[in-house]
Amino acid sequence: MKSLKERLQVVEKHVNGGKIVIMIIGLGSVGTYLLDYIISRNDPKIQVVVVGRDHDKIEKNVNIVKIAGMIRQLNKSQIVIESGIDLNIIESVKEVIEKYKPDFIVNSSRAYSGLKYGSISWENVRAYGIWSPLAIRLTKNIMEACDMADTDAIVITTSYPDATIAWLKSANKAYPDFGSGNLNHLIPRIKYAVAKVLCVDDFWNVDVMFAAGHFHDVCISKEGQAEGVELPLKVYYKGEEKIIPQDTIFSACNISMPVNTQRNMMNASSNYQIIMAIIDTIRSKNDQRIYTPGAFGNIGGYPVMIGYKNGMLDAWIDESVFTFEEMDRANRTSMNLDGIENIRDGKLYYSDALIQKSIKAFSVELPKVVSYENIEATAEFIINQIIIPQLNQSKK
C-alpha cells in the first residue's frame, strides 16, 4: 500500500473537488450507528457503501437509518449496498474495494458476532488481550485485500486496534491507519470528571493530553482507578493547566453505562470523529487532535494530530506535552496488564499472568506465543475451548 501521507493527498483531492466514498465493512451495531451519524452529516458529496454477507440483514439496517434520516430531513447522502461479500474470501473484498475506490474504509466486522468478548474476559481474567487472535482474524483479510487493490483509502479498524495494528505491522503486512474506540472512549469521561472537580459547567473548555492502553480504558471507566499505575495525563481549563491528582480524576470517570450493544454508540462515534476530523481539517485548514489506539502500528493508544506540514496534509503522534517514549512506556505497561506481554516479528506474546488466569478461569492453557501463521488455528481454539463452553454454561 502507498504511504498514509500519499493516500491523504488523494483523499484531499476528493474532499475538495468530488465525491467522498466511505465504505463500512460489516453492518452490525457499530456499523449501523456509524451509518446513521454519517447520514446525519447531510453532506451530498458523501456516498456510503455498506459491505457484508447477508443482504436482508444489511437492507433492514440501511432502511431504518434512511427512513429515520428522512424524518429528520437528513437525506442528502447516498447509500449503496454490496452484499454477498464473504470476508474470508480475500479476492471478493479486493474486488469491491476496486469497484468503489473508497476514500475511507471502516472495518466494523467481528469474527464471532453477537458477543461482547469483555462480558467473558473482564470478570474472569481481567484482561481483554486474550481475544487478539479473534480481533485480527478478519482485519488481516481486509488489509490483504486493501494491499492487493493498492487502495488510496484511509483504513480504520474497530477490532482491538491497541494490539492488532501493531501485530500486522510487525509481520510486515499492510495495517490500518487508525483504530477507533478504547482510548477515545475515556477522553470525554476525563473532561466531564475535570469539570466536576473544578465545579464548572462548560466542560467543553476542558482539554486533555493523555495516553493509555486498553486495560486502563476499561479499568478507569468501570472502576474509577488505574491499578496503581501513573499515566501520562495533563488537564487544562481554558488553556491553563490544572493540577489535580490522577486518582481524583479517575475516580470521577466511573460513569454508569449499558453493557449491551448500546455501548457501540461510542465506538461508532470514534469512527465518525476520525473520518470527519480528516474531512474538516481539509476544508478548514485547521489542525485537529484525535485519540486513537494503534496509531501508526504502535501498541496502545496515543494523541494524534491531523493537519498540514509544509503545506501537505499529514498525521502524526502529538508529542507536544509527552514524549513518545513516555507514552510508549505507559502503553506497554497497560497492555501487559491486558494480557499482552509483547508484539514483535509477527508474533504476539501472551503474558504469563494471563496464561495462569486462563487456566484457573477456563481450564484452558493459552500458547505463550501466537505467530501470524497460527492466527486462524488459535482463533478457532479460543472459540471452541473458551467462548462456546462459556456461552453454554451461561445458558444453564
N, C-alpha and C positions, 0 to 999 in steps of 0.2 A: 504493500500500500504506500501511497505517497505520504509525505510528512504531514503532520497536523497543520503546520503553517501553510503548506501548499494547498491543502483542502479548504482551509479557511478562506483563502483568496477566491476560490471558485464559489463558495457559498456567498461571499460578499458580493460577487457579480450578480448572483441570482436575487439576492435581497434588494439590491439597488435597481435591478432592471427587469426582472421577470418573475416567474413563478417559483414559490418556495415549496418544496416537496418534503413532507415529514412522513416517514414510514414507521408505523408501530407494528412490531412483530409480537404477536400474542395479545389477544384482547380479553384477558381476564379482568379482575377488578382494577388493577393498576392501569392497564391499557385503556379501559373504559373511562375511568376518571380522567386520564390524560387527554383522551379524545374530547371529552366534554370541556376541559379547560381550554384546549386549543380552539375549539369551535367558539367558545365564549370570547375569544380574541376578536372575532368578527372581521377577520382580515381576508379580503377577496383574493389576495395573492397567494394564500396558503391552500395547498391541496394535501389532504391526509390520506395515505394509502395504508389500509389495515390488512395485515397478512396473518394467516393462520390456516388451520386444517379444516375446522368444522364450519361450513358455510352458514348453516341455520343458526348456530350459536352467535357467530360474528354478526350476522344480519340483524338478529334481535337486539344485540347490544348497540349496534350502529343506529338502528331505528329509534331506540328510546332517546339516544343522545340527539339525533336530528330533530325529532318532534319536540323535545324539551327545549332545544335551541330555538326552534321556530316560534314557540310560545313566547320566548323572551326576545324575539325579533333578532336573533343572532344566527343568521342563515347564509352568510356570505362565503364561507369556506366550503370547498368541495370535498366529499368523502368518497373514496373508491375502495371496494372490497376485492382482495385477491385471496380466495380460499383454496383448499386442496393442497396447501403447501406443507409438506412434512419436513420439520426442521432436522430430522435425521438424514434427509437426502440433500446433501450439500448443493448438488447441481441445481435442484429446483429453487433453492434460496438464491443462488447466484443469478439464475435467470430472471427472477422477479426484481432483483436489485438492478440488473442491466436494463430491464424493461422500463422502470420508472425513474432511474437515475436520481435517487433521493438526495436531498441536502442534509437531512438528519435521519439517522436510524436509531430507534429506541427498542432495545431488547427487553421486553417485559414478560418473556416466556419462562416457564418453570418445568423442570424435568419431572417433578411429581406434583401435579396440580391439585388444588383444593385443600392444601395443608399448609398451615403456618409452622415451619420447622421449629421455630422458637418455642412453640407450645409443648414440644417434646424435650428440647435440649436445655432450656433455661432452668427449669425446676430440677432436672435430673443430673446434668453435668455442668451446669452454669457456664456454658461455652457454646458458641454458635459455629465455631470453625469446623466442627465435626462434619458439617454438611458441604464443605468445599467441593468435593468431587461431584456432588449433585448440582451445585451452583454453576460450575464451569461446564457442565456436560453439553448443554445446548449453546452456550455462549461461544465455545470453541468452534462449533459448527458454523454459526453465523459469521464469526470472524474469518474463518477459512473461505466462506462464500464471498465475503467482502474483499478479501485479498485476491481471489480468483477474478472477481469482477473489476478489480482495480478501482473501486468506488471513490468518489470525491466526497462522500458523506462524512459528517461528524457522527461518531458512534457513541451511544450512551447505553450502559447496561444497568439493570436493576438488581442483578443476582450476585449478592455478596461481593461487590467490587473491591472491598478492602483487601481481599486476598486473590480473587480470580484474575484481575487485570495483571497483577504482578506475576502470577503463575504463568500466564500466557507470554508475557514479555520475557520472563526468564527462560522459557522454552524456545525463544527466538521465533515466536508466532505473532501474527497480527493480533493487536489487542485494542479494546475500546479506548476511546479518548477520555471519557468521563464516566464516573459512577454516580448513580443517584441514591438518595436516601441516606440512612445511617447518620453520619456526622451532621448532615444538613437538617436532620430532624431535631437535633439538640440545640442548634443555634437559637431558634425562636424561644425555646424554653429558657435559655440563659438570658435573653433580652427581657422576657417577662419577669424573670427572677430578679434581675438587677433593678428594674423599675420598681418592683415591690419592695426591695431592700431600701431603695432611695426614696420611697414614698412619693413617686411621681407617676402621673397618668400617661404621659407622652412616651410610651415605650419605644416608639419609632425613632426617637432621638438617642436610643442606646445603641452603641456599636460594640462589636466583639472581635477579638483576634484569638483564634483557638485552633488547636489540632488535637485529634484523638482518634483511636481506632474503634472498631465495632463494639468491643466489650464495654468500653466506657459510655458509648452512646446508649447502650441498653441499661447498664448499671446505674448511671446517673438518672436516666429517665424513669426507671422503675423504682429505684431505692433512694435516690437523692444523696448518693455518696459515691466516692471514687476508689474504693478499696484501698485507701491509704496512699494512692499514687498522686504526686504533684504533677499537674498537667500544664502545658504552655497555654496560659489564659491571661488575657488582659481585657478589661472592660472600660468603656468610655461613655460619658453622657454629655451630649452637645460638644463633642470634641475634646473633652477634658477627662483624663484618666481618673478612674475611681478605684481606690484601694479597698477592696472588700475581700475578706478571707474566702478562699475557694470553697471551703466546707459550707459557709453561709449561702453562697450562690447555689451550690449543687443541691443542698437540702431543699431549696425552694423550686428546684426543677422537677420534683416528683409530682407531676400533674396527672390526675386520673384520666384514662382514655380507654376506649373499647379495645378488646383484644382480638376482635374478628376482622373481617376484610375491610371494615371501615377505616382501619389504620392505614390502608393503602392510599387513602387520600393524601397522606404526607408524601409517600414515595412518588405518586403521580405529580404532586406539586413540585417536587425536587426535579423531576424530568422537565417539567414545564419551565421551571426557573432557568435551567441550563440553556434550553433552546432559546428562550426569549432574551436571556442575557446576551447571547451572541447576536441575535437579530437587532435588539435595541442598541447594542454597542455600535453596530454598523450604521444604524440610522441616526444615532445621536452623536457619535464620535466621542462619547464619554465612557471611560473605563468602568468596569463593574467587577465586583468581587463576589465569587460564589464559594461554597464549601462543598467539596466533593471527595468521596472515598476513591482510592485507587488512582489518584491523579498521576498521569504520565508513567504509569506502571510501578508506582511506589506503594509499599504496604501501608495500610491505614488511611486516614483522612487528612486533607490539607485545605487551607485557604488558597484559592486560585484567582488570579486576575485575568480578565479578558479585556483586551484593549489594543492600542496601537503603539508599536515601537518602530521608530524610524519610518513612520508613515505607513507601516504594514500591520494588518490585523494579526494578532498573536495571542497566545495564552501561556501563563507561567505561574509557578508557585510563588505566592506572596511572602517574601522574606523581609518585609519592611519592619516587622516587630520581632519575630523569632527567626533564627537561622534554620536552614533545612536540617542541619544536624540535630538541633534541639527538638524539632518536630518529629524527625525520623526516630530518634531515641524513644520519645514518648509513645509513638505509634507502635513500635516494635514491642514495647512493654505491654501495651494494651492488647495487641494481637496475641501475644504469648498467653495472656490471661484468657483469651478467647479460644485457646487450644492450638494456635499456630506458632510453632517454635521458629520456623524459618521457611523461606521460599528461595530456592536458588537452583540454577542449572536444570530447569524444567521439573523440579521435584518439590513437593510440599511435605514439610516435616511436621507431624503432629507433636504436641508437647507430651512429655512423659506424664504430666498431671492429667491431661485429658484421656490418655490411654488407660490409666488406672481408674479414673472416674467412669469410663465407659464399661470397663469390666465389672465394676461394682453396681452400676445402674442397670446395664443391659445384658450382663454376662457375655459381652462381645469384646474381643480384643482387636483394636484397630491396628493396621500396619503402622510402623513408625514412619515410613516413607511411602509416599504415593508419587510415582513417576507420571509424567504426562501420558505415556503409553498405556498406563494402567487406570486411567480415569474411568473408562466405561465399566471395567470389571469392579472397581472399588465402589462406584455409584450403585451398581446392582447389589453388591454385598451389603451396603448400608440400607438399601430399600428392603431387601429380603430378611436381613438379620436384625434390623432395628426398627425401621418405620412400620412395616406390616405387623410385626408382633406387638408393638406399642399400640397401634390402632385397634388391633383385635382385643387387646387387654382392656382398652378404654370402653369397648362395647359391652363388656361383661357386667 
